[in-house]
Amino acid sequence: MRFRWAIFALAVLLASSVAALALPHAADAQEGFLARVKARGNLICGVNGGLAGFGLISPDGKVSGFDVDFCRAMAAAIFGDPTKVEFKPISAADRFPAIQAEQIDVLIRNTTITFERDTRQGADFGPVIFYDGQTFLTRRADNIKTIKDLDGATICVIKGTTTEQNLADIIATSGIKATAAPYDDINLVFEAFVAGSCQAVTSDRSQLSSRQATSPQGAEWVMFDENFSREPLAPVYKAGDAQWGDVVRWVVFATIIAEEYGLTSENVEMMAADPKLAPEAKRLLGVEGELHTFLGLEKDWAIKVIKAVGNYGEIYERNLGALGVERGPNKLWTNGGLLYAPPYR
């Protein structure tokens, strides 16, 4: 009898130990980013704040841009309301410290995926939302058109960025003697350029296009035709939360899938009721299946996203197309571009 009681007691102890081990796991899942964001009642999104077309906070407090609209898309997916987002301007140097310190829930700020950032910064990247490349901007009057023409030049660049690292590589491999002039942010870079402190500016083509389109001196400047690097720009979030990563990824993918199926901010509700809608689109819009449960979102989360900000094409044209930035590689794969979403099934 004593032996049987001892076995029973041991079994109870083991069961309690297993439960104790499982409980923190469950608690961790409940206290993930999605749960915390929902409990807080808004999304905190790190943005540029000073780059027209991508992220711009105007003097009256209005926030606009391509990256900004993806922040709104996430808020629409989580809360059904694109206004439930706090935009936090983050400098280039402060991006990854802000992620690690959890000062922001997600960073959507023209940030390039690199090996070091992906493996050493305590951060994970979402899908590429903009395929970019680094190039040079010069004054038309200086007749600088190629890398060789930059021999002896001073080149303004943002400090502590992949752009600065790329510039060092470009100078080393091209054999020219050029001097890098690093500044803390893009505003200081262009102030120096306008003042004549440098003969060229280097940055992502999209950033240079934005500045050229919005500057009074823009007509006096010219960009090189060639790109000198690969700059895949993507959302970033703190590593270690798989569910949050799923939400970031599939909100982006939803806008791409929506464009592929012709789902727009104007027609998405009508299309959801169309019995002839393609099966994948039906699954995305929550008309069929229960895939939304894997994300921890409502059944119609994608409808709310698309209605709030539109599909990828709408987001692009509203923000970057308006500045004359051509889509180029950011076209859908069906139109010869690189934009591609995994199947929603």
C-alpha positions in Angstrom: 0.0 0.0 0.0 2.8 2.4 1.0 4.5 1.6 -2.3 1.4 2.5 -4.3 1.0 5.7 -2.4 4.6 6.6 -3.1 4.1 6.0 -6.8 0.9 8.1 -6.8 2.7 10.9 -4.9 5.6 10.8 -7.4 3.1 11.0 -10.3 1.4 14.0 -8.8 4.8 15.7 -8.3 5.9 15.0 -11.9 2.5 16.3 -13.2 2.9 19.5 -11.1 6.4 20.0 -12.4 5.3 19.7 -16.0 2.5 22.1 -15.4 4.9 24.5 -13.8 7.2 24.4 -16.8 4.3 24.9 -19.2 2.7 27.8 -17.4 5.5 30.3 -18.0 5.4 29.3 -21.6 1.7 30.1 -21.8 2.2 33.3 -19.9 5.0 34.4 -22.3 2.6 33.7 -25.2 -0.1 35.9 -23.6 2.4 38.6 -22.9 3.8 38.8 -26.4 3.8 41.9 -28.5 0.3 41.4 -30.0 -1.3 40.9 -26.5 0.6 44.0 -25.2 -0.3 46.1 -28.1 -4.0 45.1 -27.9 -4.0 45.8 -24.1 -2.4 49.2 -24.6 -4.9 50.2 -27.3 -2.6 51.5 -29.9 0.5 50.6 -32.0 3.8 52.4 -31.5 5.5 52.6 -34.9 8.9 54.1 -35.5 9.1 56.2 -38.7 11.5 58.6 -40.4 9.5 61.8 -39.9 11.5 63.9 -42.3 11.4 62.1 -45.6 8.6 63.1 -48.0 7.0 60.1 -49.7 8.1 57.6 -47.0 7.6 59.3 -43.6 6.9 63.0 -43.1 5.5 64.8 -40.0 4.4 68.2 -41.1 4.4 71.3 -38.8 0.6 70.8 -38.2 1.2 67.3 -37.0 -0.1 65.5 -40.1 1.8 62.3 -40.7 2.1 60.9 -44.3 4.1 58.5 -46.4 4.6 55.0 -47.8 6.1 53.6 -44.6 3.5 55.4 -42.5 0.7 53.7 -44.4 2.1 50.3 -43.5 2.0 51.4 -39.9 -1.7 52.3 -40.4 -2.2 49.0 -42.1 -1.0 47.1 -39.0 -3.3 49.2 -36.8 -6.2 48.4 -39.0 -5.4 44.7 -38.9 -5.1 44.6 -35.1 -7.8 47.1 -34.0 -9.9 47.6 -37.1 -8.9 51.2 -36.9 -6.0 52.8 -38.8 -5.9 55.8 -36.5 -4.9 53.7 -33.5 -1.2 54.2 -34.0 1.4 56.5 -32.4 4.1 57.6 -34.8 7.5 57.9 -33.2 10.2 59.7 -35.2 13.5 57.7 -35.0 16.9 58.8 -36.2 19.0 56.4 -38.3 21.5 56.0 -35.4 18.7 55.2 -32.8 16.8 52.7 -34.9 18.1 49.4 -33.4 18.5 50.7 -29.8 14.9 51.7 -29.9 13.8 48.3 -31.1 15.9 46.5 -28.4 14.6 48.8 -25.6 11.0 48.1 -26.8 10.4 51.9 -27.2 8.6 50.9 -30.4 6.5 47.9 -31.5 7.7 48.0 -35.1 10.1 50.1 -37.1 9.0 51.0 -40.7 11.6 53.5 -41.7 13.4 52.9 -45.0 15.7 50.4 -43.3 17.9 48.0 -45.3 18.2 44.3 -44.4 21.8 43.4 -44.0 23.5 40.3 -42.6 24.9 42.1 -39.5 21.6 43.7 -38.7 19.7 40.5 -39.1 22.1 38.4 -36.9 23.6 40.8 -34.4 21.1 43.6 -33.6 18.5 41.6 -31.7 16.0 42.3 -34.5 14.0 40.5 -37.1 12.9 41.8 -40.5 9.6 41.5 -42.2 9.1 41.3 -46.0 10.8 43.7 -48.3 8.3 46.5 -49.0 10.7 48.5 -51.3 13.5 47.3 -53.5 16.0 50.2 -53.6 19.6 50.9 -54.6 22.3 53.5 -53.7 23.3 56.1 -56.1 24.7 59.7 -56.4 23.1 63.1 -56.8 25.2 66.0 -58.2 24.7 69.5 -59.6 23.9 69.6 -63.2 26.3 72.5 -63.8 29.2 70.4 -62.5 28.8 67.8 -65.3 29.5 64.9 -62.9 28.0 61.8 -64.5 30.1 58.8 -63.5 32.1 57.5 -60.6 35.4 58.5 -62.3 34.1 62.1 -62.4 34.0 62.0 -58.6 37.8 61.7 -58.4 38.9 64.4 -55.9 35.3 65.2 -54.8 33.8 65.5 -51.3 30.7 63.3 -51.0 28.1 64.0 -48.3 26.6 60.9 -46.6 24.5 60.0 -43.5 26.7 58.8 -40.7 26.4 55.3 -39.3 24.4 53.8 -42.2 24.8 51.1 -44.8 25.1 54.1 -47.2 28.3 55.2 -45.5 29.7 51.7 -45.6 28.8 51.3 -49.2 30.5 54.5 -50.1 33.8 53.3 -48.6 33.5 50.2 -50.7 32.7 52.1 -53.8 35.7 54.5 -53.4 38.0 51.5 -52.6 36.9 49.4 -55.7 36.7 52.3 -58.2 40.2 53.6 -57.5 39.2 57.2 -57.2 40.4 59.6 -54.5 37.2 61.0 -52.9 36.5 62.2 -49.4 33.4 61.1 -47.4 31.8 63.9 -45.4 29.4 62.2 -42.9 26.5 64.0 -41.2 24.1 62.9 -38.5 20.9 63.0 -40.7 19.7 63.6 -44.2 18.7 67.2 -43.5 22.2 68.1 -42.5 23.5 66.2 -45.6 21.4 68.4 -47.9 22.2 71.6 -46.1 25.9 70.9 -46.6 25.3 70.0 -50.3 23.2 73.2 -50.9 25.9 75.2 -49.2 28.6 73.8 -51.5 30.4 71.8 -48.9 30.3 68.7 -51.1 30.1 68.0 -54.8 27.8 65.0 -54.5 25.3 63.3 -52.1 25.0 59.5 -51.9 22.0 57.7 -50.5 19.2 55.4 -51.6 17.7 56.4 -54.9 14.3 56.7 -53.3 15.6 59.1 -50.7 17.4 61.2 -53.3 14.3 61.3 -55.5 12.2 62.5 -52.6 14.6 65.3 -51.8 15.0 66.3 -55.4 11.2 66.4 -55.9 10.6 68.6 -52.9 13.6 70.9 -52.9 13.5 74.4 -54.5 16.9 73.6 -56.1 15.8 70.1 -57.3 15.8 71.1 -61.0 19.5 72.0 -60.7 20.4 68.5 -59.6 20.9 65.2 -61.5 21.1 61.6 -60.4 23.3 58.9 -61.8 21.5 56.3 -63.8 23.4 53.4 -62.2 22.7 51.9 -58.8 25.7 50.8 -56.8 24.2 48.5 -54.2 21.2 46.4 -53.3 19.0 48.1 -50.6 16.0 45.9 -49.7 13.9 48.0 -47.3 11.7 46.2 -44.8 9.9 46.6 -41.4 11.9 45.6 -38.3 10.8 44.3 -34.9 12.4 42.9 -31.8 13.6 39.3 -32.3 12.0 36.4 -30.4 8.2 36.9 -30.9 7.1 34.5 -33.7 3.4 35.6 -33.5 4.3 39.3 -33.8 6.5 38.5 -36.8 3.6 36.6 -38.4 1.4 39.7 -38.0 4.0 42.0 -39.5 4.7 39.7 -42.5 1.1 38.9 -43.4 -0.2 42.5 -43.2 2.4 43.4 -45.8 1.7 40.3 -47.9 -2.1 41.1 -47.7 -1.5 44.4 -49.6 0.5 42.6 -52.3 -2.1 39.8 -52.7 -4.8 42.4 -52.8 -3.2 44.2 -55.7 -2.7 40.9 -57.6 -6.5 40.2 -57.3 -7.6 43.7 -58.0 -8.9 44.3 -54.4 -8.9 48.0 -53.7 -9.9 50.4 -50.9 -13.0 51.2 -53.0 -14.2 47.7 -54.0 -12.9 45.3 -51.3 -16.3 45.0 -49.4 -18.1 44.4 -52.7 -15.5 41.9 -53.9 -15.8 40.0 -50.6 -19.5 39.3 -51.4 -18.7 38.2 -55.0 -19.2 34.4 -55.3 -16.8 34.4 -58.3 -13.9 35.7 -56.3 -10.8 33.6 -56.5 -10.4 31.0 -53.6 -7.2 32.6 -52.3 -8.8 36.0 -52.2 -11.8 34.5 -50.3 -9.5 33.1 -47.7 -7.6 36.4 -47.4 -10.8 38.3 -46.8 -12.1 35.8 -44.3 -15.0 34.7 -46.6 -13.7 31.1 -46.3 -11.6 29.2 -43.8 -10.2 30.1 -40.4 -6.7 31.1 -41.2 -7.1 34.4 -39.3 -7.1 32.4 -36.0 -3.4 31.5 -36.5 -2.6 35.3 -36.5 -4.8 36.1 -33.5 -6.7 38.6 -35.6 -10.4 39.0 -36.5 -11.9 37.2 -39.5 -12.1 40.3 -41.6 -8.7 41.8 -40.7 -7.5 42.0 -44.3 -10.7 43.7 -45.4 -10.1 46.4 -42.8 -6.4 46.8 -43.9 -7.3 47.2 -47.6 -10.3 49.5 -46.9 -8.1 51.7 -44.7 -4.9 52.1 -46.9 -5.6 50.2 -50.1 -3.5 47.6 -51.8 0.3 47.9 -52.4 -0.2 49.7 -55.6 -2.5 52.3 -54.1 -0.1 52.9 -51.2 2.8 53.3 -53.7 1.0 55.7 -56.0 -0.5 57.8 -53.3 2.9 58.4 -51.7 5.8 57.7 -54.1 4.1 57.9 -57.5 2.9 61.4 -56.5 6.6 62.3 -56.3 7.5 60.8 -59.6 9.3 57.8 -58.2 8.9 55.0 -60.7 7.9 51.5 -59.4 10.7 49.7 -61.3 11.5 46.5 -59.4 8.6 47.2 -57.0 6.1 46.1 -59.6 4.2 42.9 -59.0 6.0 39.7 -60.2 3.2 39.4 -62.8 4.3 42.7 -64.3 8.0 42.0 -64.4 8.8 43.2 -60.9 10.1 41.6 -57.7 7.0 42.0 -55.6 5.8 38.6 -54.6 3.8 37.2 -51.7 3.6 33.5 -50.5 0.3 31.7 -51.0 -2.4 32.5 -48.4 -3.5 28.9 -47.7 
